[in-house]
């Protein structure tokens, strides 16, 4: 009984370590999103940190259009980054779930 408990505790610790390693790796995953006409591009990490924004010169002449492109493009990039982040962390957590009787529904 205690061996099972120790095994579960070790598996949980192992999973926590893998989650932390995955979080660190996700900081290096870059996502680039471009606006519909390619006048604006945004690069962010899978942890949703903005790394770069490129704006075409012609967008600098229209403040309202630039603002619209920024909002739309950033939101698309953030959505992609969030999706990648959630899937990666969920996969690590799922793999690390200990075998607890009656908890099969979580796997």
HUHUKA-V568659 format. One record per residue. OMEGA is omega in degrees with one decimal (NA if undefined). D_FIRST is the distance of its C-alpha to the first C-alpha in Angstrom with 1 decimal. Layout:
[[OMEGA	D_FIRST] [OMEGA	D_FIRST]]
This chain:
[[-179.0	0.0] [176.1	3.8] [176.8	5.3] [-179.4	5.2] [178.8	6.4] [178.1	8.8] [178.4	9.9] [-179.8	10.8] [178.5	12.6] [179.6	14.4] [178.2	15.4] [178.2	16.8] [178.4	18.6] [179.4	20.0] [177.6	21.2] [178.2	22.8] [179.5	24.7] [177.3	25.8] [179.0	27.1] [177.8	29.0] [178.5	30.5] [178.1	31.5] [178.5	33.2] [179.6	35.1] [-179.0	36.1] [176.2	37.3] [-177.3	39.7] [179.7	41.6] [-177.9	41.8] [176.6	45.3] [176.8	46.6] [178.2	50.4] [179.0	51.9] [175.4	55.7] [-174.4	57.9] [-179.6	59.6] [178.5	62.7] [-178.1	61.1] [-178.6	62.8] [173.8	59.6] [-177.5	56.4] [174.4	53.3] [177.0	50.5] [176.2	47.2] [177.3	43.7] [174.3	40.7] [174.0	39.7] [174.5	43.0] [-179.9	45.1] [-178.8	48.7] [-175.5	50.0] [172.7	53.5] [176.3	56.0] [-178.1	59.2] [175.6	62.1] [-177.9	65.2] [-177.3	68.4] [177.2	69.7] [-179.5	66.8] [179.9	68.0] [-177.0	71.1] [-175.7	69.3] [-177.8	67.0] [178.8	65.9] [178.0	65.1] [179.3	63.2] [178.7	61.1] [179.9	60.4] [179.6	59.4] [-178.7	57.1] [-177.8	55.3] [-176.0	54.9] [177.5	53.9] [179.1	51.5] [177.7	49.8] [-179.5	49.4] [179.5	48.0] [178.3	45.5] [178.0	44.4] [-179.7	43.9] [179.7	42.0] [179.6	39.7] [178.9	39.0] [-178.6	38.1] [-177.7	36.0] [-179.8	34.0] [-178.6	33.5] [-178.6	32.4] [178.5	29.9] [179.9	28.5] [179.6	28.1] [-179.2	26.1] [-179.2	23.9] [179.3	23.4] [-176.5	22.4] [180.0	19.8] [177.0	18.0] [178.5	14.3] [178.6	13.3] [-179.5	12.4] [179.1	13.1] [-178.4	16.6] [-179.4	17.6] [-176.4	19.4] [-179.1	22.7] [-177.1	22.4] [NA	22.6]]
